[in-house]
Amino acid sequence: MTTRDGPQDRYKAVWLIFFILGLGTLLPWNFFMTARQYFINRLADPQNISHLSNQTSVGTASDLSYLQSMFDNFMTLCSMVPLLIFTCLNSFIHQRIPQQIRISGSLVAIGLVFLITAIMVKVTMDPLPFFVFTMVSIVFINSFGAMLQGSLFGLAGLLPASYTAPIMSGQGLAGIFAALAMIISISIGAQQPESYIGYFTTACVAILLAIFSYVLLPRMDFFRYYSMKDKTEYHVCNAELETKRDLIKKDEPNGMEQNNSKIIPVHNPDEKPSVISIFKKVYLYFVSVSCFLIFNVFDWMGRSLTALFTWPGKDSCLLPVMVVLRVIFIPLFMLCNVQPRNHLPVIFSHDAWYIIFMIFFSISNGYLASLCMCFGPKKVLAHEAETAGAVMAFFLTLGLALGAAISFLFQILI
């Protein structure tokens, strides 16, 4: 993980910081999507509000207003288009705009959007202005999120390959938290608008934690060594810092690393009992559990496996072959008991088949995607690693956008 004459990542502090930054990249947007029911309810026609307030769901398709029925389509459009555009732009402007401004500025901007969104929960608005406000918020969140994600992968490209894995792992864990929040909200029947303030404030807390972690990052010797293109510059700066530390009798790195390690386990006490209680009622939440929770759990496991081993190697021809072979999951899912359907027969009628396919699909997705993101920046020269990381983030986003678009075609074929 280090060079012979370079410093070590003491207490895995840099690894943990990148993990927190990865968590802070996707957790806010995942919680925004989890609050979908809140947005749908607020887009109801005024004459239907009293009717909807007495239901646990929005209602049938005939009860939905035009804005409600089109919300998912516009949300997908307003999220994927700016995400793709700004990820591409980041590949070109990362050398013109300092990395500190791109990362810290994006985190602050996303935090402000979520703070305003939390305040708007208590503000009464007509459906159309609220719809416009929500779509503008989605555009801002994903625009700055694209800059943040591309910059993080570019930054990780300067470090050893294993330091891309914590970003991927943190993003996977963000999906687990969002899936758990969705299931818990269903189980407790949280339908009052005020209850959704927790979603947005949780996102603000995650962003503050990410900002605090990023502030600590430049003070880590391990990170400063790899982020400096001229390693002799590090040794000169490090000698000056050691002299100052001796003069003022401080040991700042140890204190910071200990504080950082205390931040990590915050969510663990609440996570375990929630999962146990949810799985006791798994039959009531098949879609939430089998689609969202299982995918995010095993996707996170696949991403985390790259911290233990990286097989096959970066020069192996087996890696692209394994990626291409994942296409087999498309017909497998299409032949499961997915309803409604008009054309294809049901071959795998038992729901257990769907869960089995989802487990292999998600764990292979997390593992292979993480491997590609780790190996990509190491296939180029050292001074091109940051650019390669940003370009890899763009193609990762492009793949998500194309997959979302093609999914409509497969839905018609079923």
ABEGO torsion letter per residue (X at the ends): XBBAABBBBBGGAAAAAAAAAAAAAAAAAAAAAAAAAAAAAAABBAAAAAAAAABABAEBAAABBAAAAAAAAAAAAAAAAAAAAAAAAAAAAAAABBAAAAAAAAAAAAAAAAAAAAAAAABBBBAAAAAAAAAAAAAAAAAAAAAAAAAAAAAAAABBAAAAAAAAAAAAAAAAAAAAAAAAAAAAGBABAAAAAAAAAAAAAAAAAAAAAAAAAAABAAAAAAABABAAAAAAAAAAAAAAAAAAGBBAAAAAAAAAAAAAAAAAAAAAAAAAAAAAAAAAAAAAAAAAAAAAAAAAAAAAAAAABBOBBAABAAAAAAAAAAAAAAAAAAABBBOBBAABBBABABAAAAAAAAAAAAAAAAAAAAAAAAAAAAABBAAAAAAAAAAAAAAAAAAAAAAAAAAAAAAAAX
